[in-house]
């Protein structure tokens, strides 16, 4: 009998967030599922694994996600993914799934997202990765995001070859109001657009909103705002082409 694919589910909102619980319930029947996520909200942690002592390790506790066994890790989602890839929870994952994140992760600023960072970390350990984020709405449409995410996980596990990492953003609408599905370019940046430093008040403040009023209509931000599910394949960090000059032009011993 063929073993079910091993899927590791994580997020950056923390083990108690509703998004990871709903996603776990959607994935549990079809896959050999392991949940491993931060004990607290670690949003904005990117691909970070945090500071830890490799000898004494980090705190690890069991968690119950409506009957599904999980682990809470005292660190960001990248640390949980690295631990899974090194065999801490048994078989190494065929796929790492991250989400469902409360709020979209669009644009080039996804490099700062713990949701996306987790799946980029997975790829550095040769696993496939799927990040799923949901646009905010008056009532969170977790069911829409889970339906899209479970279908995407199945597609990635059945497919040989790439893409190896997908970033999916789901509009915050009932599933019958989704306009369609699009491959999408990354927006120019994302949602943080203004920063202000007030030394007198000792505060550094950020304004959250679209990075520009004239977003590219083919971008993930613009398409998701029009109620399309957006899918963006991502690469991990790769060397850029070498300049057409000798390296000694920078420094010569």
N, C-alpha and C positions, 0 to 999 in steps of 0.2 A: 504494500500500500504506500503510495507516494505521500510524503509528509506535506502538510500545508506550508505555504510560504511563510517565512518568519518576517513579521512586521513589527517594528518598534515605533511606538507613538509617543511623541513629546510635544511640548509647547513652551512658550515663554511667559504665558499669563499665570502659570502656577497650577499645581495638581488639582486644586479645588475649583478651577474655572469651569463654567458650564460647557465651554466649547470642547475641551478635551474629553469630558464625560460623554457628551453626545456622540463625539467621533468614535470613542472607544466602543460604545454600544453598536454603532454601525459597522465596525470592522471586526468585532469579536468572533462572529460565527464563521466567517469565510477564511480567516487567517490564524496562524499561530501568533497571537498578539501579546506583546509585552509593552506595558506602559511605564515610562520612566521620565519624570518631569521635575522641574524645580519645586522646592517646597513653598516658595513665595514667588510673587510677580517679579520676573527678570526681563521685562520688556526693554528693548534697546540694547541687548547684550551682544548682538551680532554673532560672530563666530567664536566669541570668547569662551574659554573654559574656566576662567577664574584662577585664583591662586590656591594651590593645595599642596599638601605634603604627600609625595608619592609613597612614603613609608607608612605614615599613620592614616592616610586616606582622608575621606570626607564622610560626613554623616549620611546614613542611608536608613530609611524607614519604609515599612510596608504601608500601602494605602489601599483602600477599598473603593473602587469606582462602580458602585451599584452592582457588586458581585464580581467585578473584574479585578484581578490582582494587579497592583501597580507598585511602583517604587517612587519615593520622593528623594531627591538628591539635593544636598546643600551646595548648589552651584547652578550655573546657567544651563540652558538646554544643550549647548555644545558639549558640555562635560558629560551629560547623560548619554549623548550619542557616542562620544568617544568611548565611554565605558562599555556600552553595548557592542561597539565594533571590536573591542578587545576581549569580548567573551564574558563580561561580568554577569550577564543575565542568561547565559546559555548560548545557544546557536547564534551566530552573528546574523544580522538582519539582511534579508534580500531587499528590503525597502524600509526607509525611514520616512515616516509621515509626521508632519508638524502642523498643529492647529487643533481645532479651528480657532484661528486668532480673532479676537474681538476688535475689528477694525481692519481696513484694507492695508496691504503692504505693496505699494506701487512705486514706480520710478527708480532712479538710480540710488535713492536713499535706502533701498532694501538691503544694502550692505550693512546697515546699522540695525536691522531687524533681527531679533532673536529667533523669530519664527523661520525666516529665510536662512539665517546663519546656521541653524540646526541642520538643514538639509545640505547646505554647502559643506558643512563638516562631514556629513555622511559620505559625500562624494570623495572627500580626501581619503576615506577608508574603503573606497571601492564599492560602496552600496549606492543604490539609486535613492533619490530623495524627492519628496512631494510636500510642498508647503501650501496650505489652504487658509485663506483669510476671508472674512465676511464683513461687508460694509455695514456700518451702523444704521440702525433704523429704530423707530419708536418701540417696536417689539422685535427682539433679535430673532432672525430667521435661521436658526441653527439647522432645521430640517433641510432647507435648500442647500446649505453648504455641505452637510454630511452626504446628501445624495450625490452631489457633484464629486466630492472627495472620494467616496467609495468607488464610484465608476472610474475615476482617474487612477486610483491605486490598482484596480484590476487591469486597466489598460497598460500601465507601466510594467506590471509583473508578467503580463502575457507577451510583451514586446521584447524581441531580441535587439540589442543595440540601443542607440540613443533615441530621443534625448534622455539624459541620465538625471537631470534635475528640472523640475517644473515648479513655477510659482503661479498659483491660481488665486484669483480674486473673484469673489462671488457677490453679486448685488444683494442688498438687504430687502428682498421682495419674496413673496410666495413663489413657489417653483413654477406655477402656471403664468407668472408675469415676467419670467426671464425671457428676454428678447432673442437670445441665441448665444452662441459660443464663438469666440474669436481668438486666433493667435494675436498677440499684442506686443507692440514695442514698449520698452521702458520709457515712462515719462521723464522729462528733463531732470527732475529731482524727486519730488514727492510732496509731502504735506507740511513739513516745517518750512516757513517762508520768511519769518522776521525774528531777529534776536535783539534784545536790548539789555545793556548792562547799566544798572543803577547802583553806583558805588555807595551813595548816601544811604540807600535802603538795603544795601548788601544783597541784591538779588540779580540773578541772570534769568531773564524771562524770554520765552519763545511763544510765538503766535503760530497756531496750527491752522493750516488752510491750504488750498491749491497753490502750487508754486508760481503759477502764472495764469492769467485770465484766458489766454489764448492757447490752451493745451492742444497738442497735436491730436487730431481726431482719431488717429490710429493708436494712440498711447493707451496703456492699461488704465490710467486714471480716468481718461475721457470715456472709454468704452464701458467701464464698470458703472460710471455715473449714468450712462444711458441704458442700464439694466442688462448689459451683456456679461456673461462669464468670460473673464480674460485668462489666457494661458500664455505664459512666457517661459520658454526654455532658457536656462541659465548655465553659464560655465563657471567652474571654479577658477581660482587665480592661475593664470598661465603667463609665461614670459611673453612680453611684446617683442616684435621683430627687432633685431639688433640694428642700431644706426649704421649707416654706411661710412663709418670712420673706425679707426683703430681705438681700442679701449684706452691705449696709452695717451690719447688726446685729452682724457680726463685727468689722469695722473700717471706719471712715469717714475718708476723706482730709480 
